[in-house]
Amino acid sequence: MAQTEIATFGAGCFWCIESAFNQLQGIKKAVSGYMGGQTLNPDYRQVCTGTSGHAEVVQVEFDPVQVSFEQLVQVLFFLHDPTQLNRQGNDIGTQYRSAVFYHSAQQREQALASIKAAQPLFDLPIVTEVTAASTFYPAEDYHQGYYLQNTNQPYCQFLITPKLAKFRQTFASLLKA
């Protein structure tokens, strides 16, 4: 039986990154949710106000033999712009911050090393927050698998679909068969 680990990432809207992570080999599941704030049991409406302190995140359970934490961070940096502070495109607010919520000292060190290694690829400083994981609150059911259920929705058509096409091309060797 394979040992799995947990990783939690914030990268703007969780719909895109959940869909991408679920396509990677070694990912047992990717769940959209909230982390990093002070509101207990937050819901989407509360998180969208920007006052809950939570970020939209995706928590992944993965087999580190099949996909490494470092590879997951590479995917994270591909899927969003880690140089934008508290926003991704038109999604603005602390709930859309770039973040790695680490679950171990090893993940913390790997996240910091990944940021250092990726920095030369960007013109601006990477502002991804590296913070200890706190309580994960799964998002409402309608957010789970949102992209797959709503590919014709304009946000999905114009923002997520092209990003996922580039993702599948770039990370083809890491995708599930």
JODADA-V92345 format. One record per residue. RES is the residue in three letters. PHI is phi in degrees with one decimal (999 if undefined). Layout:
# JODADA-V92345
RES,PHI
RES,PHI
This chain:
# JODADA-V92345
MET,999
ALA,-72.2
GLN,-81.8
THR,-111.4
GLU,-126.3
ILE,-115.1
ALA,-135.2
THR,-133.1
PHE,-132.4
GLY,-113.0
ALA,-157.4
GLY,84.7
CYS,-62.3
PHE,-76.8
TRP,-60.3
CYS,-71.1
ILE,-70.0
GLU,-63.0
SER,-62.0
ALA,-65.4
PHE,-60.9
ASN,-66.5
GLN,-89.8
LEU,-82.0
GLN,-63.6
GLY,87.2
ILE,-88.0
LYS,-79.1
LYS,-164.5
ALA,-127.4
VAL,-125.2
SER,-73.8
GLY,-172.6
TYR,-133.9
MET,-159.0
GLY,96.7
GLY,-117.9
GLN,-103.4
THR,-74.8
LEU,-79.2
ASN,48.4
PRO,-68.9
ASP,-115.0
TYR,-56.7
ARG,-59.6
GLN,-65.8
VAL,-65.3
CYS,-64.0
THR,-70.0
GLY,80.9
THR,-99.7
SER,-79.7
GLY,83.9
HIS,-80.2
ALA,-105.8
GLU,-71.8
VAL,-134.9
VAL,-124.8
GLN,-103.3
VAL,-114.7
GLU,-103.3
PHE,-137.1
ASP,-96.1
PRO,-67.4
VAL,-75.1
GLN,-90.8
VAL,-146.6
SER,-85.9
PHE,-58.8
GLU,-60.6
GLN,-65.6
LEU,-63.2
VAL,-67.4
GLN,-59.5
VAL,-61.4
LEU,-54.3
PHE,-67.9
PHE,-72.5
LEU,-80.2
HIS,-149.9
ASP,-97.0
PRO,-75.1
THR,-98.2
GLN,-93.3
LEU,-85.7
ASN,56.1
ARG,-170.7
GLN,-143.2
GLY,59.4
ASN,-83.1
ASP,-84.3
ILE,-120.9
GLY,137.8
THR,-62.0
GLN,-68.3
TYR,-107.5
ARG,-68.8
SER,-82.8
ALA,-153.5
VAL,-116.8
PHE,-97.6
TYR,-82.9
HIS,-109.7
SER,-159.8
ALA,-62.0
GLN,-63.8
GLN,-62.7
ARG,-59.6
GLU,-63.4
GLN,-67.3
ALA,-64.6
LEU,-63.7
ALA,-66.2
SER,-65.8
ILE,-63.2
LYS,-60.8
ALA,-68.3
ALA,-82.1
GLN,-52.0
PRO,-62.1
LEU,-81.5
PHE,-120.4
ASP,-76.5
LEU,-108.0
PRO,-64.0
ILE,-72.8
VAL,-111.2
THR,-59.6
GLU,-78.0
VAL,-117.5
THR,-136.6
ALA,-60.6
ALA,-63.2
SER,-124.0
THR,-62.6
PHE,-96.1
TYR,-113.8
PRO,-59.1
ALA,-70.6
GLU,-56.0
ASP,-53.9
TYR,-67.7
HIS,-84.6
GLN,-74.2
GLY,66.1
TYR,-55.4
TYR,-59.3
LEU,-62.8
GLN,-89.5
ASN,-137.4
THR,-62.4
ASN,-88.7
GLN,-66.3
PRO,-52.6
TYR,-57.9
CYS,-67.5
GLN,-60.2
PHE,-92.4
LEU,-109.9
ILE,-82.0
THR,-56.4
PRO,-64.1
LYS,-65.5
LEU,-68.7
ALA,-63.3
LYS,-65.9
PHE,-59.7
ARG,-62.8
GLN,-71.2
THR,-70.9
PHE,-110.4
ALA,-53.0
SER,-70.8
LEU,-100.9
LEU,-81.1
LYS,-63.2
ALA,-71.2
